């Protein structure tokens, strides 16, 4: 039973435009949400996080939005750059942080 | 400093053989996680170590899987009597304090069971 879902396996965006990656979860006990970026043959690298007490967190070109009532979060990348092309995973955890649940990833392709 | 390292990077084995996968976390990191990613799937939690506490083994898929962490540092994931469905990339991550978000991942070990 997948508790974190990324329903779009891929996304293609033109350079300079906005990329929006979506993630849905089912467990209302999740308190902490993260986005990771993964290049081929490398491990995922942490990108940005948000706790359930917030609805938005911004870091440079990256903004994560959390809608708790809809159990939905999204990652916005503005402006998108070709170097952003990678697989993006969202993840969620309860307040004990001993277990993180990951989505299946969205492959982003930013076209020059 | 050095990041999380894993060895081997690739492992091909025959069905029924045992394999050992190694993870060297970032020095000083007390929390260590093992995940696996099967083809087209997300990361699946396997096991979590935090300091000297008993590990959370709730993600291990069967009793053929076991892991240990010696001296609070290096960890070994062992898969006994491997099956073809064990083929996946096995990822290790460490963090300085569980609960303070950032997990640093190793490059993974790609396991292929023939």
Interface residues (C-beta under 8 A of the other chain):
Chain A: X2 X4 X6 X32 X34 X36 X41 X42 X43 X44 X45 X46 X49 X89 X91 X95 X96 X97 X98 X99 X100 X101 X102 X103 X104 X105
Chain B: X4 X33 X35 X40 X41 X42 X43 X44 X45 X48 X50 X56 X58 X59 X91 X93 X98 X99 X100 X101 X102 X103 X104 X105 X106 X107 X108
